[in-house]
Amino acid sequence: MRRRGRIKIRDLAAQRMRLLLRMADEVYPWEPELGLMYGDLARRISLRTKVKIPQEWRWRYCKRCGSFLYPGINADVRVRERRFPHLVIRCRLCGGIRRIPYLREKRSARRR
């Protein structure tokens, strides 16, 4: 396959993933199964085309079971200050925990 063709396919895949993830976010509270299906479809597109899931959506997947997380429904999100400031995201389906530090954001807020 030509390079130009691969670039077009990857660009189209990225657009579709963003669209599917937005739709999953909007639909999930009313139709959880459909929202999970959209999230899973976006993940499969990512794996098949070797395109990374956009940074703003990456935290929405459980690292342990791979399911699409919706805060308050199938995931708990907490802010912790111990040791280092971070977010704790816990999947209610498998119990997987993910910690995301936010020290950089806090430092930039102090400088202002």
VMD Tcl script that builds the backbone (N, CA, C; Angstrom):
set m [mol new atoms 336]
animate dup $m
set s [atomselect $m all]
$s set {name element resname resid chain x y z} {
  {N N MET 1 A 0.849 -1.177 0.000}
  {CA C MET 1 A 0.000 0.000 0.000}
  {C C MET 1 A 0.890 1.234 0.000}
  {N N ARG 2 A 0.493 2.174 -0.732}
  {CA C ARG 2 A 1.262 3.416 -0.796}
  {C C ARG 2 A 1.186 4.183 0.506}
  {N N ARG 3 A 2.175 5.020 0.705}
  {CA C ARG 3 A 2.230 5.814 1.932}
  {C C ARG 3 A 1.040 6.764 2.035}
  {N N ARG 4 A 0.669 7.391 0.922}
  {CA C ARG 4 A -0.444 8.342 0.942}
  {C C ARG 4 A -1.744 7.640 1.341}
  {N N GLY 5 A -1.916 6.413 0.865}
  {CA C GLY 5 A -3.112 5.648 1.215}
  {C C GLY 5 A -3.167 5.316 2.694}
  {N N ARG 6 A -2.014 4.953 3.271}
  {CA C ARG 6 A -1.960 4.651 4.700}
  {C C ARG 6 A -2.271 5.881 5.532}
  {N N ILE 7 A -1.763 7.023 5.100}
  {CA C ILE 7 A -2.021 8.267 5.835}
  {C C ILE 7 A -3.510 8.583 5.813}
  {N N LYS 8 A -4.159 8.404 4.663}
  {CA C LYS 8 A -5.600 8.661 4.577}
  {C C LYS 8 A -6.379 7.714 5.477}
  {N N ILE 9 A -5.985 6.434 5.485}
  {CA C ILE 9 A -6.686 5.454 6.313}
  {C C ILE 9 A -6.531 5.795 7.788}
  {N N ARG 10 A -5.329 6.167 8.215}
  {CA C ARG 10 A -5.105 6.508 9.618}
  {C C ARG 10 A -5.848 7.773 10.017}
  {N N ASP 11 A -5.907 8.753 9.119}
  {CA C ASP 11 A -6.643 9.985 9.397}
  {C C ASP 11 A -8.136 9.685 9.541}
  {N N LEU 12 A -8.660 8.864 8.649}
  {CA C LEU 12 A -10.073 8.482 8.715}
  {C C LEU 12 A -10.355 7.696 9.994}
  {N N ALA 13 A -9.431 6.807 10.369}
  {CA C ALA 13 A -9.605 6.025 11.595}
  {C C ALA 13 A -9.640 6.940 12.817}
  {N N ALA 14 A -8.757 7.938 12.859}
  {CA C ALA 14 A -8.737 8.873 13.994}
  {C C ALA 14 A -10.042 9.666 14.076}
  {N N GLN 15 A -10.553 10.091 12.928}
  {CA C GLN 15 A -11.822 10.823 12.914}
  {C C GLN 15 A -12.964 9.949 13.412}
  {N N ARG 16 A -13.009 8.716 12.940}
  {CA C ARG 16 A -14.076 7.791 13.362}
  {C C ARG 16 A -13.987 7.486 14.851}
  {N N MET 17 A -12.771 7.317 15.347}
  {CA C MET 17 A -12.619 7.037 16.778}
  {C C MET 17 A -13.134 8.196 17.613}
  {N N ARG 18 A -12.779 9.415 17.236}
  {CA C ARG 18 A -13.273 10.581 17.992}
  {C C ARG 18 A -14.801 10.656 17.962}
  {N N LEU 19 A -15.372 10.406 16.794}
  {CA C LEU 19 A -16.832 10.433 16.655}
  {C C LEU 19 A -17.482 9.352 17.522}
  {N N LEU 20 A -16.956 8.141 17.462}
  {CA C LEU 20 A -17.512 7.042 18.250}
  {C C LEU 20 A -17.380 7.307 19.747}
  {N N LEU 21 A -16.268 7.861 20.170}
  {CA C LEU 21 A -16.082 8.124 21.591}
  {C C LEU 21 A -17.009 9.231 22.084}
  {N N ARG 22 A -17.218 10.257 21.263}
  {CA C ARG 22 A -18.189 11.304 21.640}
  {C C ARG 22 A -19.596 10.718 21.736}
  {N N MET 23 A -19.948 9.879 20.761}
  {CA C MET 23 A -21.274 9.254 20.780}
  {C C MET 23 A -21.419 8.342 21.998}
  {N N ALA 24 A -20.367 7.592 22.337}
  {CA C ALA 24 A -20.414 6.711 23.507}
  {C C ALA 24 A -20.636 7.527 24.778}
  {N N ASP 25 A -19.980 8.666 24.869}
  {CA C ASP 25 A -20.115 9.524 26.038}
  {C C ASP 25 A -21.533 10.082 26.160}
  {N N GLU 26 A -22.139 10.452 25.041}
  {CA C GLU 26 A -23.495 11.006 25.066}
  {C C GLU 26 A -24.551 9.947 25.327}
  {N N VAL 27 A -24.378 8.762 24.790}
  {CA C VAL 27 A -25.409 7.723 24.834}
  {C C VAL 27 A -25.366 6.899 26.123}
  {N N TYR 28 A -24.201 6.765 26.736}
  {CA C TYR 28 A -24.020 5.833 27.848}
  {C C TYR 28 A -25.030 5.977 28.993}
  {N N PRO 29 A -25.370 7.173 29.462}
  {CA C PRO 29 A -26.311 7.251 30.589}
  {C C PRO 29 A -27.682 6.634 30.304}
  {N N TRP 30 A -28.124 6.658 29.062}
  {CA C TRP 30 A -29.441 6.130 28.722}
  {C C TRP 30 A -29.377 4.717 28.143}
  {N N GLU 31 A -28.379 4.420 27.381}
  {CA C GLU 31 A -28.202 3.102 26.761}
  {C C GLU 31 A -26.788 2.598 27.051}
  {N N PRO 32 A -26.555 2.027 28.230}
  {CA C PRO 32 A -25.192 1.611 28.582}
  {C C PRO 32 A -24.590 0.595 27.615}
  {N N GLU 33 A -25.386 -0.344 27.148}
  {CA C GLU 33 A -24.852 -1.364 26.238}
  {C C GLU 33 A -24.390 -0.741 24.922}
  {N N LEU 34 A -25.156 0.203 24.403}
  {CA C LEU 34 A -24.780 0.875 23.160}
  {C C LEU 34 A -23.525 1.719 23.364}
  {N N GLY 35 A -23.425 2.413 24.502}
  {CA C GLY 35 A -22.241 3.202 24.800}
  {C C GLY 35 A -20.990 2.337 24.895}
  {N N LEU 36 A -21.124 1.173 25.563}
  {CA C LEU 36 A -19.993 0.249 25.653}
  {C C LEU 36 A -19.612 -0.295 24.283}
  {N N MET 37 A -20.612 -0.530 23.447}
  {CA C MET 37 A -20.341 -1.037 22.103}
  {C C MET 37 A -19.577 0.002 21.280}
  {N N TYR 38 A -19.969 1.274 21.380}
  {CA C TYR 38 A -19.257 2.342 20.674}
  {C C TYR 38 A -17.810 2.447 21.165}
  {N N GLY 39 A -17.626 2.393 22.472}
  {CA C GLY 39 A -16.278 2.459 23.038}
  {C C GLY 39 A -15.416 1.286 22.597}
  {N N ASP 40 A -16.014 0.094 22.557}
  {CA C ASP 40 A -15.283 -1.093 22.119}
  {C C ASP 40 A -14.949 -1.014 20.633}
  {N N LEU 41 A -15.864 -0.493 19.842}
  {CA C LEU 41 A -15.625 -0.353 18.406}
  {C C LEU 41 A -14.475 0.629 18.141}
  {N N ALA 42 A -14.434 1.723 18.887}
  {CA C ALA 42 A -13.343 2.693 18.737}
  {C C ALA 42 A -12.009 2.038 19.110}
  {N N ARG 43 A -12.017 1.233 20.148}
  {CA C ARG 43 A -10.792 0.542 20.572}
  {C C ARG 43 A -10.328 -0.452 19.512}
  {N N ARG 44 A -11.266 -1.186 18.918}
  {CA C ARG 44 A -10.902 -2.149 17.871}
  {C C ARG 44 A -10.354 -1.447 16.638}
  {N N ILE 45 A -10.930 -0.291 16.292}
  {CA C ILE 45 A -10.403 0.491 15.162}
  {C C ILE 45 A -8.970 0.906 15.464}
  {N N SER 46 A -8.724 1.320 16.704}
  {CA C SER 46 A -7.384 1.728 17.108}
  {C C SER 46 A -6.388 0.579 16.962}
  {N N LEU 47 A -6.768 -0.591 17.409}
  {CA C LEU 47 A -5.872 -1.744 17.332}
  {C C LEU 47 A -5.640 -2.190 15.893}
  {N N ARG 48 A -6.671 -2.176 15.093}
  {CA C ARG 48 A -6.564 -2.670 13.723}
  {C C ARG 48 A -5.745 -1.743 12.836}
  {N N THR 49 A -5.884 -0.429 13.039}
  {CA C THR 49 A -5.194 0.524 12.169}
  {C C THR 49 A -3.900 1.057 12.779}
  {N N LYS 50 A -3.578 0.614 14.008}
  {CA C LYS 50 A -2.377 1.053 14.721}
  {C C LYS 50 A -2.349 2.568 14.923}
  {N N VAL 51 A -3.515 3.123 15.242}
  {CA C VAL 51 A -3.650 4.548 15.542}
  {C C VAL 51 A -3.944 4.652 17.032}
  {N N LYS 52 A -3.206 5.509 17.739}
  {CA C LYS 52 A -3.414 5.655 19.174}
  {C C LYS 52 A -4.750 6.328 19.464}
  {N N ILE 53 A -5.351 5.934 20.566}
  {CA C ILE 53 A -6.565 6.585 21.029}
  {C C ILE 53 A -6.171 7.987 21.470}
  {N N PRO 54 A -6.950 9.014 21.117}
  {CA C PRO 54 A -6.589 10.383 21.486}
  {C C PRO 54 A -6.353 10.534 22.996}
  {N N GLN 55 A -5.411 11.377 23.349}
  {CA C GLN 55 A -4.990 11.557 24.744}
  {C C GLN 55 A -6.159 11.884 25.674}
  {N N GLU 56 A -7.078 12.725 25.212}
  {CA C GLU 56 A -8.182 13.127 26.089}
  {C C GLU 56 A -9.165 11.989 26.373}
  {N N TRP 57 A -9.106 10.908 25.604}
  {CA C TRP 57 A -10.013 9.775 25.792}
  {C C TRP 57 A -9.312 8.560 26.364}
  {N N ARG 58 A -7.993 8.556 26.439}
  {CA C ARG 58 A -7.237 7.367 26.835}
  {C C ARG 58 A -7.563 6.915 28.252}
  {N N TRP 59 A -7.804 7.855 29.158}
  {CA C TRP 59 A -8.082 7.486 30.539}
  {C C TRP 59 A -9.445 6.824 30.692}
  {N N ARG 60 A -10.276 6.882 29.664}
  {CA C ARG 60 A -11.633 6.327 29.735}
  {C C ARG 60 A -11.685 4.813 29.530}
  {N N TYR 61 A -10.532 4.193 29.360}
  {CA C TYR 61 A -10.475 2.740 29.217}
  {C C TYR 61 A -9.771 2.135 30.418}
  {N N CYS 62 A -10.312 1.040 30.916}
  {CA C CYS 62 A -9.692 0.328 32.027}
  {C C CYS 62 A -8.481 -0.429 31.492}
  {N N LYS 63 A -7.343 -0.278 32.163}
  {CA C LYS 63 A -6.125 -0.970 31.740}
  {C C LYS 63 A -6.212 -2.467 32.011}
  {N N ARG 64 A -7.039 -2.853 32.959}
  {CA C ARG 64 A -7.106 -4.261 33.356}
  {C C ARG 64 A -8.083 -5.076 32.505}
  {N N CYS 65 A -9.313 -4.574 32.327}
  {CA C CYS 65 A -10.309 -5.348 31.573}
  {C C CYS 65 A -10.611 -4.761 30.198}
  {N N GLY 66 A -10.157 -3.521 29.928}
  {CA C GLY 66 A -10.336 -2.922 28.611}
  {C C GLY 66 A -11.699 -2.314 28.354}
  {N N SER 67 A -12.561 -2.248 29.364}
  {CA C SER 67 A -13.906 -1.713 29.153}
  {C C SER 67 A -13.896 -0.181 29.144}
  {N N PHE 68 A -14.910 0.392 28.515}
  {CA C PHE 68 A -15.073 1.835 28.444}
  {C C PHE 68 A -15.627 2.317 29.774}
  {N N LEU 69 A -14.967 3.285 30.396}
  {CA C LEU 69 A -15.357 3.757 31.718}
  {C C LEU 69 A -16.182 5.031 31.625}
  {N N TYR 70 A -17.246 5.072 32.403}
  {CA C TYR 70 A -18.075 6.263 32.507}
  {C C TYR 70 A -18.111 6.656 33.979}
  {N N PRO 71 A -17.490 7.794 34.343}
  {CA C PRO 71 A -17.406 8.181 35.757}
  {C C PRO 71 A -18.775 8.282 36.428}
  {N N GLY 72 A -18.865 7.681 37.612}
  {CA C GLY 72 A -20.103 7.716 38.375}
  {C C GLY 72 A -21.018 6.549 38.107}
  {N N ILE 73 A -20.841 5.860 36.999}
  {CA C ILE 73 A -21.704 4.725 36.681}
  {C C ILE 73 A -20.932 3.414 36.786}
  {N N ASN 74 A -19.859 3.274 36.051}
  {CA C ASN 74 A -19.064 2.052 36.183}
  {C C ASN 74 A -17.615 2.361 36.562}
  {N N ALA 75 A -17.355 3.589 37.024}
  {CA C ALA 75 A -16.017 3.964 37.484}
  {C C ALA 75 A -16.124 5.011 38.586}
  {N N ASP 76 A -15.222 4.908 39.555}
  {CA C ASP 76 A -15.128 5.903 40.619}
  {C C ASP 76 A -13.899 6.756 40.364}
  {N N VAL 77 A -14.035 8.070 40.497}
  {CA C VAL 77 A -12.915 8.981 40.310}
  {C C VAL 77 A -12.737 9.771 41.601}
  {N N ARG 78 A -11.527 9.703 42.157}
  {CA C ARG 78 A -11.216 10.384 43.407}
  {C C ARG 78 A -9.936 11.197 43.243}
  {N N VAL 79 A -9.807 12.256 44.026}
  {CA C VAL 79 A -8.597 13.070 44.042}
  {C C VAL 79 A -7.891 12.788 45.360}
  {N N ARG 80 A -6.610 12.439 45.276}
  {CA C ARG 80 A -5.824 12.133 46.464}
  {C C ARG 80 A -4.598 13.033 46.527}
  {N N GLU 81 A -4.212 13.425 47.760}
  {CA C GLU 81 A -3.061 14.297 47.965}
  {C C GLU 81 A -1.887 13.563 48.603}
  {N N ARG 82 A -2.096 12.369 49.129}
  {CA C ARG 82 A -1.028 11.644 49.821}
  {C C ARG 82 A 0.100 11.284 48.869}
  {N N ARG 83 A 1.314 11.354 49.382}
  {CA C ARG 83 A 2.547 11.069 48.645}
  {C C ARG 83 A 2.738 12.016 47.478}
  {N N PHE 84 A 1.861 11.999 46.526}
  {CA C PHE 84 A 1.909 12.936 45.395}
  {C C PHE 84 A 0.472 13.165 44.960}
  {N N PRO 85 A 0.131 14.377 44.538}
  {CA C PRO 85 A -1.252 14.631 44.128}
  {C C PRO 85 A -1.594 13.843 42.864}
  {N N HIS 86 A -2.724 13.118 42.903}
  {CA C HIS 86 A -3.104 12.307 41.756}
  {C C HIS 86 A -4.594 12.005 41.761}
  {N N LEU 87 A -5.085 11.618 40.597}
  {CA C LEU 87 A -6.448 11.122 40.454}
  {C C LEU 87 A -6.398 9.609 40.569}
  {N N VAL 88 A -7.403 9.031 41.209}
  {CA C VAL 88 A -7.514 7.584 41.278}
  {C C VAL 88 A -8.803 7.208 40.558}
  {N N ILE 89 A -8.668 6.419 39.516}
  {CA C ILE 89 A -9.824 5.958 38.755}
  {C C ILE 89 A -9.947 4.463 38.982}
  {N N ARG 90 A -11.089 4.034 39.553}
  {CA C ARG 90 A -11.297 2.626 39.860}
  {C C ARG 90 A -12.456 2.084 39.035}
  {N N CYS 91 A -12.191 1.012 38.328}
  {CA C CYS 91 A -13.216 0.347 37.520}
  {C C CYS 91 A -14.097 -0.479 38.441}
  {N N ARG 92 A -15.403 -0.294 38.366}
  {CA C ARG 92 A -16.320 -1.063 39.201}
  {C C ARG 92 A -16.564 -2.462 38.641}
  {N N LEU 93 A -16.206 -2.695 37.398}
  {CA C LEU 93 A -16.429 -4.006 36.787}
  {C C LEU 93 A -15.383 -5.021 37.222}
  {N N CYS 94 A -14.100 -4.632 37.221}
  {CA C CYS 94 A -13.031 -5.579 37.557}
  {C C CYS 94 A -12.239 -5.167 38.790}
  {N N GLY 95 A -12.395 -3.927 39.258}
  {CA C GLY 95 A -11.658 -3.458 40.422}
  {C C GLY 95 A -10.288 -2.879 40.093}
  {N N GLY 96 A -9.980 -2.743 38.811}
  {CA C GLY 96 A -8.691 -2.194 38.394}
  {C C GLY 96 A -8.543 -0.736 38.805}
  {N N ILE 97 A -7.334 -0.353 39.198}
  {CA C ILE 97 A -7.066 1.005 39.664}
  {C C ILE 97 A -6.041 1.653 38.754}
  {N N ARG 98 A -6.277 2.921 38.444}
  {CA C ARG 98 A -5.338 3.691 37.638}
  {C C ARG 98 A -5.085 5.015 38.347}
  {N N ARG 99 A -3.815 5.379 38.470}
  {CA C ARG 99 A -3.456 6.629 39.129}
  {C C ARG 99 A -2.841 7.564 38.103}
  {N N ILE 100 A -3.360 8.796 38.044}
  {CA C ILE 100 A -2.871 9.787 37.092}
  {C C ILE 100 A -2.385 10.996 37.875}
  {N N PRO 101 A -1.088 11.263 37.865}
  {CA C PRO 101 A -0.577 12.415 38.611}
  {C C PRO 101 A -1.010 13.733 37.971}
  {N N TYR 102 A -1.234 14.736 38.804}
  {CA C TYR 102 A -1.591 16.056 38.269}
  {C C TYR 102 A -0.707 17.143 38.849}
  {N N LEU 103 A 0.497 16.784 39.241}
  {CA C LEU 103 A 1.439 17.721 39.832}
  {C C LEU 103 A 1.811 18.834 38.869}
  {N N ARG 104 A 1.996 18.522 37.590}
  {CA C ARG 104 A 2.357 19.528 36.596}
  {C C ARG 104 A 1.308 20.623 36.513}
  {N N GLU 105 A 0.037 20.220 36.519}
  {CA C GLU 105 A -1.039 21.200 36.435}
  {C C GLU 105 A -1.072 22.076 37.685}
  {N N LYS 106 A -0.805 21.481 38.828}
  {CA C LYS 106 A -0.826 22.226 40.062}
  {C C LYS 106 A 0.311 23.242 40.109}
  {N N ARG 107 A 1.497 22.876 39.632}
  {CA C ARG 107 A 2.619 23.800 39.601}
  {C C ARG 107 A 2.337 24.986 38.702}
  {N N SER 108 A 1.738 24.737 37.552}
  {CA C SER 108 A 1.458 25.848 36.625}
  {C C SER 108 A 0.423 26.789 37.222}
  {N N ALA 109 A -0.474 26.307 38.055}
  {CA C ALA 109 A -1.476 27.155 38.685}
  {C C ALA 109 A -0.831 28.068 39.726}
  {N N ARG 110 A 0.237 27.588 40.393}
  {CA C ARG 110 A 0.904 28.395 41.412}
  {C C ARG 110 A 1.662 29.572 40.810}
  {N N ARG 111 A 2.195 29.404 39.632}
  {CA C ARG 111 A 2.991 30.447 38.983}
  {C C ARG 111 A 2.155 31.642 38.564}
  {N N ARG 112 A 0.909 31.477 38.400}
  {CA C ARG 112 A 0.057 32.573 37.938}
  {C C ARG 112 A -0.184 33.537 38.986}
}
mol reanalyze $m
mol bondsrecalc $m
mol representation Tube
mol addrep $m
